[in-house]
Amino acid sequence: MLDLIINFLYAIFFGSQLITGIFLLIRTIKIKQLNLIPLVLFFFLNPLEIVLILFVGTSNIVNIFSNISLLFFIKFTFFRDRKSSFMYLLVSLIIVKILDFSLKLYIPFSIPLNFVVTSSEVPYFYLYLTLTSLSVLLSYPWLGLTALKYYHLIKAREIELWVKVRYKLIGYSSLIITINAILYLFMPIDTYDWEYLNSFIIGLLITINTTIFSIANLFAWVMPKKLKNYFNRHYQATVEENLTEEEIMNKVREDLDKKVE
Protein backbone atom coordinates (compact mmCIF):
# COMPACT_ATOMS: atom_id res chain seq x y z
CA MET A 1 0.00 0.00 0.00
CA LEU A 2 2.78 2.45 0.91
CA ASP A 3 4.49 1.92 -2.42
CA LEU A 4 1.37 3.24 -4.20
CA ILE A 5 2.12 6.71 -2.81
CA ILE A 6 5.65 6.67 -4.19
CA ASN A 7 4.49 5.21 -7.50
CA PHE A 8 1.89 7.98 -7.79
CA LEU A 9 4.58 10.62 -7.32
CA TYR A 10 6.76 8.85 -9.88
CA ALA A 11 3.84 9.00 -12.33
CA ILE A 12 3.65 12.78 -11.81
CA PHE A 13 7.41 13.00 -12.29
CA PHE A 14 7.22 10.93 -15.49
CA GLY A 15 4.38 12.97 -16.99
CA SER A 16 5.76 16.39 -16.14
CA GLN A 17 9.25 15.54 -17.42
CA LEU A 18 7.83 14.19 -20.68
CA ILE A 19 5.58 17.22 -21.24
CA THR A 20 8.48 19.59 -20.53
CA GLY A 21 10.73 17.69 -22.93
CA ILE A 22 8.13 17.76 -25.73
CA PHE A 23 7.50 21.49 -25.27
CA LEU A 24 11.22 22.30 -25.29
CA LEU A 25 11.75 20.14 -28.38
CA ILE A 26 9.03 22.06 -30.24
CA ARG A 27 10.51 25.35 -29.05
CA THR A 28 14.01 24.31 -30.11
CA ILE A 29 12.82 23.38 -33.60
CA LYS A 30 10.62 26.46 -33.95
CA ILE A 31 13.06 29.18 -32.88
CA LYS A 32 16.31 27.21 -33.28
CA GLN A 33 17.44 27.92 -29.71
CA LEU A 34 20.19 25.31 -29.87
CA ASN A 35 21.35 25.72 -26.27
CA LEU A 36 18.13 23.95 -25.26
CA ILE A 37 19.07 20.69 -27.02
CA PRO A 38 20.92 19.25 -23.96
CA LEU A 39 17.96 20.23 -21.76
CA VAL A 40 15.58 18.48 -24.16
CA LEU A 41 17.73 15.36 -23.85
CA PHE A 42 17.71 15.66 -20.06
CA PHE A 43 13.90 15.81 -19.87
CA PHE A 44 13.50 12.91 -22.30
CA LEU A 45 16.15 10.68 -20.72
CA ASN A 46 14.58 10.75 -17.26
CA PRO A 47 11.20 9.30 -18.39
CA LEU A 48 13.03 6.87 -20.67
CA GLU A 49 14.99 5.64 -17.66
CA ILE A 50 11.75 4.82 -15.83
CA VAL A 51 10.33 3.02 -18.89
CA LEU A 52 13.48 0.91 -19.25
CA ILE A 53 13.48 -0.02 -15.57
CA LEU A 54 9.82 -1.12 -15.79
CA PHE A 55 10.07 -3.10 -19.02
CA VAL A 56 13.73 -4.10 -19.32
CA GLY A 57 14.83 -4.10 -15.71
CA THR A 58 17.83 -1.82 -16.19
CA SER A 59 18.64 1.66 -17.47
CA ASN A 60 22.42 1.73 -17.04
CA ILE A 61 23.19 3.27 -20.43
CA VAL A 62 20.56 6.01 -20.21
CA ASN A 63 21.57 6.80 -16.62
CA ILE A 64 25.04 7.76 -17.81
CA PHE A 65 23.87 10.65 -19.97
CA SER A 66 21.05 12.44 -18.09
CA ASN A 67 23.12 14.48 -15.61
CA ILE A 68 25.86 15.01 -18.20
CA SER A 69 23.37 16.61 -20.61
CA LEU A 70 22.33 18.96 -17.80
CA LEU A 71 25.93 20.19 -17.48
CA PHE A 72 26.05 20.95 -21.22
CA PHE A 73 22.83 22.95 -20.95
CA ILE A 74 24.27 25.09 -18.15
CA LYS A 75 27.50 25.62 -20.06
CA PHE A 76 25.86 26.60 -23.38
CA THR A 77 23.20 28.76 -21.72
CA PHE A 78 24.99 30.64 -18.95
CA PHE A 79 28.72 30.23 -19.64
CA ARG A 80 28.89 30.02 -23.43
CA ASP A 81 31.87 32.36 -23.82
CA ARG A 82 33.01 32.53 -20.22
CA LYS A 83 35.23 30.54 -17.91
CA SER A 84 33.43 28.14 -15.61
CA SER A 85 33.74 24.93 -13.65
CA PHE A 86 32.28 23.01 -16.58
CA MET A 87 35.30 20.85 -17.48
CA TYR A 88 36.05 19.94 -13.85
CA LEU A 89 32.43 18.96 -13.23
CA LEU A 90 32.13 17.14 -16.56
CA VAL A 91 35.27 15.04 -16.10
CA SER A 92 34.33 14.25 -12.49
CA LEU A 93 30.78 13.29 -13.47
CA ILE A 94 31.97 11.08 -16.34
CA ILE A 95 34.29 9.23 -13.95
CA VAL A 96 31.46 8.79 -11.44
CA LYS A 97 29.09 7.53 -14.13
CA ILE A 98 31.63 5.05 -15.51
CA LEU A 99 32.32 3.71 -12.02
CA ASP A 100 28.58 3.45 -11.34
CA PHE A 101 27.98 1.67 -14.66
CA SER A 102 30.83 -0.77 -14.02
CA LEU A 103 29.68 -1.48 -10.48
CA LYS A 104 26.09 -2.23 -11.57
CA LEU A 105 27.37 -4.62 -14.23
CA TYR A 106 29.09 -6.50 -11.42
CA ILE A 107 26.27 -6.19 -8.85
CA PRO A 108 22.88 -4.87 -10.11
CA PHE A 109 22.12 -2.51 -7.24
CA SER A 110 18.95 -0.43 -7.29
CA ILE A 111 16.88 1.79 -5.01
CA PRO A 112 15.18 0.11 -3.27
CA LEU A 113 17.16 -3.12 -3.36
CA ASN A 114 15.53 -6.09 -5.07
CA PHE A 115 17.81 -8.77 -3.61
CA VAL A 116 19.49 -9.68 -0.33
CA VAL A 117 22.94 -8.11 -0.01
CA THR A 118 25.60 -10.48 1.28
CA SER A 119 28.17 -9.36 3.82
CA SER A 120 30.84 -9.18 1.12
CA GLU A 121 28.62 -6.91 -0.99
CA VAL A 122 27.94 -4.36 1.77
CA PRO A 123 30.95 -2.12 0.94
CA TYR A 124 29.94 -2.12 -2.73
CA PHE A 125 26.40 -1.10 -1.82
CA TYR A 126 27.64 1.94 0.07
CA LEU A 127 29.97 2.73 -2.83
CA TYR A 128 26.90 2.63 -5.08
CA LEU A 129 25.05 5.05 -2.77
CA THR A 130 28.07 7.36 -2.71
CA LEU A 131 28.31 7.38 -6.51
CA THR A 132 24.56 8.09 -6.76
CA SER A 133 24.98 10.96 -4.32
CA LEU A 134 27.94 12.38 -6.27
CA SER A 135 25.94 12.28 -9.51
CA VAL A 136 23.47 14.68 -7.90
CA LEU A 137 26.12 16.92 -6.34
CA LEU A 138 28.04 17.32 -9.60
CA SER A 139 25.07 18.65 -11.59
CA TYR A 140 22.01 20.03 -9.79
CA PRO A 141 23.73 22.48 -7.39
CA TRP A 142 25.51 24.17 -10.30
CA LEU A 143 22.19 24.62 -12.10
CA GLY A 144 20.48 25.91 -8.95
CA LEU A 145 23.16 28.41 -7.97
CA THR A 146 23.67 29.62 -11.55
CA ALA A 147 19.93 30.14 -12.13
CA LEU A 148 19.60 32.09 -8.87
CA LYS A 149 22.66 34.19 -9.72
CA TYR A 150 21.10 34.93 -13.08
CA TYR A 151 17.83 35.85 -11.36
CA HIS A 152 19.56 38.34 -9.07
CA LEU A 153 21.22 39.95 -12.09
CA ILE A 154 17.91 40.45 -13.91
CA LYS A 155 15.86 41.25 -10.79
CA ALA A 156 16.45 44.99 -11.07
CA ARG A 157 15.95 45.06 -14.84
CA GLU A 158 12.63 46.07 -16.39
CA ILE A 159 11.96 42.57 -17.69
CA GLU A 160 8.64 40.77 -17.64
CA LEU A 161 8.19 39.34 -14.17
CA TRP A 162 7.30 35.84 -15.34
CA VAL A 163 10.80 35.51 -16.84
CA LYS A 164 12.27 36.26 -13.41
CA VAL A 165 9.94 33.73 -11.81
CA ARG A 166 11.18 31.09 -14.27
CA TYR A 167 14.73 31.31 -12.95
CA LYS A 168 13.60 31.34 -9.34
CA LEU A 169 11.65 28.13 -9.97
CA ILE A 170 14.63 26.49 -11.68
CA GLY A 171 17.08 27.68 -9.05
CA TYR A 172 15.23 26.76 -5.88
CA SER A 173 13.89 23.45 -7.21
CA SER A 174 17.41 22.43 -8.25
CA LEU A 175 18.65 23.09 -4.71
CA ILE A 176 15.72 21.13 -3.29
CA ILE A 177 16.53 18.05 -5.38
CA THR A 178 20.17 18.39 -4.27
CA ILE A 179 18.98 17.31 -0.79
CA ASN A 180 18.59 13.84 -2.29
CA ALA A 181 22.38 13.55 -2.34
CA ILE A 182 22.25 13.32 1.47
CA LEU A 183 19.13 11.14 1.60
CA TYR A 184 20.65 8.48 -0.68
CA LEU A 185 23.38 7.86 1.88
CA PHE A 186 20.74 6.84 4.45
CA MET A 187 19.03 4.28 2.23
CA PRO A 188 18.57 1.08 4.33
CA ILE A 189 20.47 -1.98 3.25
CA ASP A 190 18.06 -4.55 4.71
CA THR A 191 14.82 -3.60 2.93
CA TYR A 192 13.67 -4.69 -0.51
CA ASP A 193 10.62 -2.57 -1.28
CA TRP A 194 8.81 0.55 -0.05
CA GLU A 195 6.55 -1.36 2.35
CA TYR A 196 9.13 -1.16 5.14
CA LEU A 197 8.72 2.06 7.11
CA ASN A 198 12.39 3.11 7.16
CA SER A 199 12.85 2.64 3.41
CA PHE A 200 9.46 4.23 2.74
CA ILE A 201 10.35 7.43 4.62
CA ILE A 202 13.65 7.85 2.76
CA GLY A 203 12.07 6.87 -0.55
CA LEU A 204 9.15 9.26 -0.01
CA LEU A 205 11.44 12.20 0.77
CA ILE A 206 13.56 11.49 -2.31
CA THR A 207 10.47 11.20 -4.50
CA ILE A 208 8.91 14.38 -3.10
CA ASN A 209 12.08 16.37 -3.84
CA THR A 210 12.27 14.89 -7.33
CA THR A 211 8.61 15.66 -8.00
CA ILE A 212 8.99 19.25 -6.77
CA PHE A 213 11.91 19.73 -9.17
CA SER A 214 9.93 18.22 -12.03
CA ILE A 215 6.74 20.24 -11.49
CA ALA A 216 8.69 23.48 -10.90
CA ASN A 217 10.53 23.01 -14.19
CA LEU A 218 7.27 22.18 -15.95
CA PHE A 219 5.84 25.55 -14.88
CA ALA A 220 9.15 27.29 -15.54
CA TRP A 221 9.37 26.14 -19.16
CA VAL A 222 5.70 25.53 -20.03
CA MET A 223 4.15 28.42 -18.15
CA PRO A 224 0.47 28.96 -19.09
CA LYS A 225 -0.43 32.38 -20.48
CA LYS A 226 -2.83 33.07 -17.60
CA LEU A 227 -0.03 32.44 -15.11
CA LYS A 228 2.31 34.72 -17.06
CA ASN A 229 -0.34 37.44 -16.98
CA TYR A 230 -0.76 36.94 -13.23
CA PHE A 231 2.96 37.41 -12.57
CA ASN A 232 2.98 40.43 -14.91
CA ARG A 233 -0.03 42.08 -13.26
CA HIS A 234 2.15 44.90 -11.85
CA TYR A 235 4.56 45.00 -14.78
CA GLN A 236 5.01 48.31 -16.59
CA ALA A 237 6.25 48.06 -20.17
CA THR A 238 9.65 49.67 -20.84
CA VAL A 239 12.23 49.89 -23.58
CA GLU A 240 13.37 46.32 -22.77
CA GLU A 241 9.89 44.91 -23.31
CA ASN A 242 10.55 43.87 -26.90
CA LEU A 243 13.79 42.04 -26.20
CA THR A 244 13.72 38.29 -26.75
CA GLU A 245 14.84 36.06 -23.91
CA GLU A 246 18.03 35.28 -25.84
CA GLU A 247 18.78 39.01 -26.14
CA ILE A 248 18.12 39.45 -22.44
CA MET A 249 20.54 36.63 -21.66
CA ASN A 250 23.19 38.19 -23.89
CA LYS A 251 22.89 41.45 -21.94
CA VAL A 252 23.20 39.58 -18.66
CA ARG A 253 26.29 37.74 -19.94
CA GLU A 254 27.83 41.13 -20.61
CA ASP A 255 27.12 42.08 -17.00
CA LEU A 256 28.64 38.80 -15.80
CA ASP A 257 31.80 39.43 -17.81
CA LYS A 258 32.25 42.66 -15.88
CA LYS A 259 32.03 40.93 -12.53
CA VAL A 260 34.69 38.94 -10.75
CA GLU A 261 33.72 35.29 -10.49
ABEGO torsion letter per residue (X at the ends): XAAAAAAAAAAAAAAAAAAAAAAAAAAAAAAGBAAAAAAAAAAAAAAAAAAAAAAAGBAAAAAAAAAAAAAAAAAAAAAAABBBAAAAAAAAAAAAAAAAAAAAAABBBBOBBABBBBAAAAAAAAAAAAAAAAAAAAAAAAAAAAAAAAAAAAAABBBBAAAAAAAAAAAAAAAAAAAAAAAAAABBAABABAABAAAAAAAAAAAAAAAAAAAAAAAAABBBAAAAAAAAAABBBBAAAABBAAAAAAAAAAAAAABBX
